[in-house]
Amino acid sequence: NYRGALDQLAARNRPANPALLLQIGQLYRLLGEYELALAAFDEALPVTNSAVPEWNIQFQRAQVLAEMGDREAAIALATSLLTEVPPQVVDQVQLFIDDLAAGEE
C-alpha cells in the first residue's frame, strides 16, 4: 500500500528535511493527493537550502495548483518565479505559463 507507506514516511520525518519533503510532495502529487502534496511543499518552504531552493518548491506548488484546476493561481505563482529561477530554468517556467494561458482561451 503505497499511500500507507508514504503517510508513515511523512509522519516519521518531521521536523523538516526539505529534500525529503519535496519528494513526499511529489509522490502525493503522483497519487493525486494534491492537498497533501501542497502541505508537504508548504512545510518544506521555511527550511529550504541551496540543495532545495525555494523557487523549486514554489514551481512544484504551481504545477499542483494547475492540476487542481486553479490555473489563475498557478500562473500568478509561476510568473512570480521568473525572476527567481536560474537562467537555465526560465524557458521551462515560461512554457508552463504559456501552456496554462493557452488552455484558458
N, CA and C of each residue as an Amber inpcrd file, in Angstrom:
protein
   315
   0.8490000  -1.1630000   0.0000000   0.0000000   0.0000000   0.0000000
   0.9000000   1.2330000   0.0000000   1.0670000   1.8240000  -1.1770000
   1.9590000   2.9730000  -1.3220000   1.5160000   4.1570000  -0.4780000
   0.2300000   4.3850000  -0.4320000  -0.2930000   5.5270000   0.3090000
   0.0310000   5.3840000   1.7930000  -0.1780000   4.2110000   2.3570000
   0.1170000   3.9860000   3.7650000   1.5930000   4.1540000   4.0680000
   2.4370000   3.6200000   3.2070000   3.8810000   3.7500000   3.4010000
   4.3140000   5.2060000   3.3170000   3.7310000   5.9280000   2.3810000
   4.0610000   7.3430000   2.2330000   3.6240000   8.1400000   3.4560000
   2.4400000   7.8500000   3.9610000   1.9570000   8.5290000   5.1650000
   2.8750000   8.2620000   6.3590000   3.3360000   7.0170000   6.5020000
   4.2370000   6.6750000   7.6060000   5.5730000   7.3940000   7.4570000
   6.0940000   7.4240000   6.2370000   7.3550000   8.1100000   5.9750000
   7.2320000   9.5880000   6.3110000   6.1470000  10.1960000   5.8900000
   5.9330000  11.6190000   6.1530000   5.8320000  11.8850000   7.6520000
   5.1410000  11.0420000   8.3690000   4.9430000  11.2380000   9.8060000
   6.2490000  11.0770000  10.5860000   7.1000000  10.1580000  10.1630000
   8.3470000   9.8840000  10.8880000   9.4190000  10.9310000  10.6340000
   9.3220000  11.6460000   9.5460000  10.4150000  12.5310000   9.1450000
  10.0950000  14.0020000   9.3290000   9.4780000  14.3150000  10.4200000
   9.2520000  15.7040000  10.7930000   9.9770000  15.9070000  12.1120000
  10.6610000  16.9760000  12.3820000  10.7520000  18.2150000  11.6380000
  11.4480000  18.0630000  10.2910000  11.3840000  19.1030000   9.5560000
  11.5610000  19.0810000   8.1150000  12.9740000  18.8450000   7.6060000
  13.0140000  17.9980000   6.6180000  14.1530000  17.8070000   5.7420000
  13.6310000  18.2450000   4.3750000  14.1040000  19.3650000   3.8200000
  13.4800000  19.8860000   2.6100000  13.5240000  18.9280000   1.4190000
  14.6160000  18.1950000   1.2520000  14.7010000  17.2630000   0.1260000
  13.6790000  16.1440000   0.2780000  13.5410000  15.6340000   1.4850000
  12.5720000  14.5710000   1.7260000  11.1450000  15.0930000   1.5700000
  10.8770000  16.2830000   2.0940000   9.5370000  16.8540000   1.9550000
   9.1970000  17.1260000   0.4960000  10.1820000  17.5350000  -0.2870000
   9.9640000  17.7330000  -1.7220000   9.5680000  16.4110000  -2.3720000
  10.2760000  15.3450000  -2.0410000   9.9520000  14.0300000  -2.5980000
   8.5850000  13.5470000  -2.1320000   8.2660000  13.7650000  -0.8820000
   6.9510000  13.3760000  -0.3640000   5.8610000  14.1240000  -1.1190000
   6.0520000  15.4220000  -1.3110000   5.0820000  16.2020000  -2.0680000
   4.9240000  15.6970000  -3.4900000   6.0320000  15.3550000  -4.1240000
   5.9730000  14.8400000  -5.4960000   5.2280000  13.5060000  -5.5470000
   5.4550000  12.6610000  -4.5650000   4.7590000  11.3730000  -4.5370000
   3.2660000  11.5550000  -4.2940000   2.9020000  12.4320000  -3.3720000
   1.4770000  12.7140000  -3.1630000   0.8560000  13.2520000  -4.4550000
   1.5940000  14.0850000  -5.1530000   1.0920000  14.6210000  -6.4320000
   0.8230000  13.4840000  -7.4150000   1.7540000  12.5650000  -7.5280000
   1.5720000  11.4230000  -8.4350000   0.3660000  10.5780000  -8.0480000
   0.0750000  10.5250000  -6.7590000  -1.0850000   9.7680000  -6.2780000
  -2.3870000  10.5550000  -6.4120000  -2.2840000  11.8040000  -6.8560000
  -3.4760000  12.6350000  -6.9820000  -3.9350000  13.2260000  -5.6670000
  -3.0980000  13.1570000  -4.6560000  -3.4000000  13.7040000  -3.3270000
  -2.8600000  15.1340000  -3.2680000  -3.5220000  16.0280000  -3.9920000
  -2.9920000  17.3710000  -4.1950000  -2.9120000  18.1990000  -2.9160000
  -3.8940000  18.0930000  -2.0580000  -3.8500000  18.8570000  -0.8020000
  -2.6680000  18.4120000   0.0590000  -2.4170000  17.1000000   0.0940000
  -1.2790000  16.5930000   0.8670000   0.0400000  17.0000000   0.2180000
   0.0660000  17.0350000  -1.1060000   1.2670000  17.4940000  -1.8110000
   1.5610000  18.9430000  -1.4490000   0.5320000  19.7900000  -1.5130000
   0.7240000  21.1990000  -1.1550000   1.1790000  21.3430000   0.2930000
   0.6180000  20.5360000   1.1800000   1.0100000  20.6000000   2.5920000
   2.4860000  20.2500000   2.7660000   2.9530000  19.2340000   2.0590000
   4.3690000  18.8550000   2.1460000   5.2580000  19.9680000   1.5950000
   4.8550000  20.5480000   0.4580000   5.6430000  21.6440000  -0.1060000
   5.6480000  22.8500000   0.8310000   4.4950000  23.1540000   1.4080000
   4.4130000  24.2860000   2.3350000   5.2940000  24.0610000   3.5610000
   5.3670000  22.8300000   4.0140000   6.2080000  22.5100000   5.1720000
   7.6900000  22.6490000   4.8290000   8.0340000  22.3960000   3.5760000
   9.4310000  22.4940000   3.1570000   9.8930000  23.9370000   2.9640000
   8.9730000  24.8430000   2.6690000   9.3630000  26.2230000   2.3490000
  10.2190000  26.9050000   3.4180000   9.8830000  26.8050000   4.6950000
  10.7010000  27.5220000   5.6900000  12.0970000  26.9380000   5.8880000
  12.3480000  25.7490000   5.3830000  13.6420000  25.0970000   5.6240000
  14.4020000  24.8390000   4.3280000  14.0890000  25.6060000   3.2880000
  14.8010000  25.4250000   2.0260000  16.2780000  25.7300000   2.2190000
  17.0790000  25.1940000   1.3130000  18.5160000  25.4310000   1.3550000
  19.0440000  25.4300000  -0.0740000  20.3460000  25.4970000  -0.2330000
  20.9050000  25.5690000  -1.5870000  20.6350000  24.2980000  -2.3880000
  20.5020000  23.1660000  -1.7280000  20.2040000  21.9130000  -2.4310000
  18.7430000  21.8460000  -2.8660000  17.8710000  22.4690000  -2.1000000
  16.4350000  22.5040000  -2.4040000  15.9930000  23.9660000  -2.2870000
  16.2060000  24.7430000  -3.3550000  15.8750000  26.1620000  -3.2810000
  14.3700000  26.4260000  -3.2620000  14.0120000  27.5600000  -2.7090000
  12.5990000  27.9140000  -2.5860000  11.8870000  27.9270000  -3.9330000
  12.5520000  28.4350000  -4.9850000  11.8800000  28.5030000  -6.2860000
  11.4620000  27.1170000  -6.7640000  12.2610000  26.1030000  -6.4690000
  11.9480000  24.7370000  -6.8950000  10.6480000  24.2700000  -6.2410000
  10.5310000  24.4940000  -4.9630000   9.3170000  24.0830000  -4.2500000
   8.1200000  24.8960000  -4.7320000   8.3250000  26.1880000  -4.9470000
   7.2220000  27.0210000  -5.4250000   6.7680000  26.5930000  -6.8240000
   7.6950000  26.1880000  -7.6730000   7.3170000  25.7210000  -9.0090000
   6.5270000  24.4140000  -8.9070000   6.9250000  23.5540000  -7.9890000
   6.1510000  22.3290000  -7.7510000   4.7340000  22.6850000  -7.2890000
   4.6300000  23.6850000  -6.4120000   3.3170000  24.1390000  -5.9380000
   2.4740000  24.6450000  -7.1070000   3.0810000  25.4100000  -8.0050000
   2.3520000  25.9320000  -9.1650000   1.8150000  24.7900000 -10.0240000
   2.6120000  23.7540000 -10.2020000   2.1690000  22.6120000 -11.0020000
   0.9890000  21.9030000 -10.3430000   1.0380000  21.7610000  -9.0310000
  -0.0800000  21.1310000  -8.3180000  -1.3310000  22.0010000  -8.4210000
  -1.1750000  23.2980000  -8.2430000  -2.3290000  24.1950000  -8.3680000
  -2.9740000  24.0590000  -9.7490000  -2.1500000  23.9500000 -10.7770000
  -2.6790000  23.7700000 -12.1320000  -3.4410000  22.4590000 -12.2440000
  -2.8900000  21.4030000 -11.6760000  -3.5530000  20.0980000 -11.7350000
  -4.8490000  20.0920000 -10.9350000  -4.9420000  20.9680000  -9.9410000
  -6.1700000  21.0850000  -9.1560000  -7.2090000  21.9470000  -9.8800000
  -6.8040000  22.5410000 -10.9900000  -7.7260000  23.3660000 -11.7660000
  -7.6660000  24.8460000 -11.4500000  -6.7390000  25.2550000 -10.5980000
  -6.6120000  26.6670000 -10.2450000  -5.5400000  27.3090000 -11.1280000
  -5.8770000  27.4530000 -12.4040000  -4.9000000  27.9880000 -13.3640000
  -4.4580000  29.3980000 -13.0130000  -5.3980000  30.2150000 -12.5720000
  -5.0610000  31.6060000 -12.2600000  -3.9820000  31.6780000 -11.1820000
  -4.1430000  30.9180000 -10.1130000  -3.1410000  30.9070000  -9.0390000
  -1.8270000  30.3080000  -9.5270000  -1.9130000  29.2670000 -10.3510000
  -0.7030000  28.6300000 -10.8800000   0.0790000  29.6030000 -11.7610000
  -0.6360000  30.3250000 -12.6240000   0.0250000  31.2960000 -13.4980000
   0.6490000  32.4150000 -12.6700000  -0.0880000  32.9200000 -11.6920000
   0.4360000  34.0050000 -10.8520000   1.6960000  33.5690000 -10.1130000
   1.6680000  32.3750000  -9.5410000   2.8290000  31.8850000  -8.7980000
   4.0120000  31.6680000  -9.7350000   3.7740000  31.0130000 -10.8650000
   4.8640000  30.7510000 -11.8100000   5.4360000  32.0560000 -12.3580000
   4.5760000  33.0150000 -12.6370000   5.0480000  34.3070000 -13.1420000
   5.9500000  34.9890000 -12.1210000   5.5970000  34.8890000 -10.8560000
   6.4270000  35.5000000  -9.8110000   7.7950000  34.8280000  -9.7090000
   7.8990000  33.6100000 -10.2060000   9.1620000  32.8700000 -10.1270000
  10.1280000  33.2100000 -11.2530000   9.6510000  33.8520000 -12.3070000
  10.5050000  34.1150000 -13.4660000  11.7630000  34.8990000 -13.1080000
  11.6950000  35.7240000 -12.0890000  12.8790000  36.4830000 -11.6750000
  13.6930000  35.7510000 -10.6100000  13.1910000  34.6130000 -10.1450000
  13.8550000  33.8650000  -9.0700000  14.6170000  32.6420000  -9.5680000
  14.1540000  32.0590000 -10.6620000  14.7380000  30.8010000 -11.1310000
  16.0680000  31.0540000 -11.8310000  16.9320000  30.0460000 -11.8610000
  18.1830000  30.1810000 -12.6020000  17.8920000  30.3660000 -14.0980000
  18.7970000  31.0000000 -14.8240000  18.5670000  31.2620000 -16.2490000
  18.1990000  30.0170000 -17.0570000  18.7670000  28.8810000 -16.7030000
  18.5010000  27.6620000 -17.4650000  17.0960000  27.1090000 -17.2260000
  16.3660000  27.6520000 -16.2700000  15.0210000  27.1680000 -15.9450000
  13.9380000  28.1320000 -16.4390000  14.3190000  29.3410000 -16.8120000
  13.3470000  30.3610000 -17.2170000  12.4530000  29.8620000 -18.3470000
  13.0380000  29.2370000 -19.3720000  12.2350000  28.7650000 -20.5100000
  11.2050000  27.7260000 -20.0790000  11.5800000  26.8350000 -19.1790000
  10.6510000  25.8090000 -18.6940000   9.4770000  26.4480000 -17.9590000
   9.7560000  27.4210000 -17.1190000   8.6930000  28.0950000 -16.3700000
   7.8060000  28.8900000 -17.3290000   8.4300000  29.5720000 -18.2890000
   7.6450000  30.3520000 -19.2510000   6.7560000  29.4450000 -20.0950000
   7.2520000  28.2970000 -20.4990000   6.4460000  27.3400000 -21.2640000
   5.2590000  26.8540000 -20.4380000   5.4830000  26.5880000 -19.1750000
   4.4100000  26.1870000 -18.2660000   3.3310000  27.2680000 -18.2250000
   3.7490000  28.5210000 -18.0660000   2.8080000  29.6440000 -18.0290000
   2.0530000  29.7460000 -19.3510000   2.7840000  29.6680000 -20.4560000
   2.1590000  29.7850000 -21.7780000   1.1470000  28.6730000 -22.0140000
   1.4900000  27.4530000 -21.6170000   0.5640000  26.3230000 -21.7810000
  -0.7070000  26.5350000 -20.9640000  -0.5580000  27.0140000 -19.7450000
  -1.7360000  27.2750000 -18.9130000  -2.5830000  28.3990000 -19.5000000
  -1.9340000  29.4550000 -19.9480000  -2.6630000  30.5900000 -20.5180000
  -3.3930000  30.1810000 -21.7920000  -2.7820000  29.3310000 -22.5970000
  -3.4240000  28.8650000 -23.8310000  -4.6520000  28.0180000 -23.5170000
  -4.6060000  27.2930000 -22.4220000  -5.7370000  26.4610000 -22.0230000
  -6.9190000  27.2600000 -21.5210000  -6.6930000  28.5110000 -21.1700000
  -7.7720000  29.3690000 -20.6710000  -8.5640000  30.0070000 -21.7960000
  -7.9910000  30.0280000 -22.9920000  -8.6600000  30.7020000 -24.1150000
  -9.8460000  29.9210000 -24.6140000
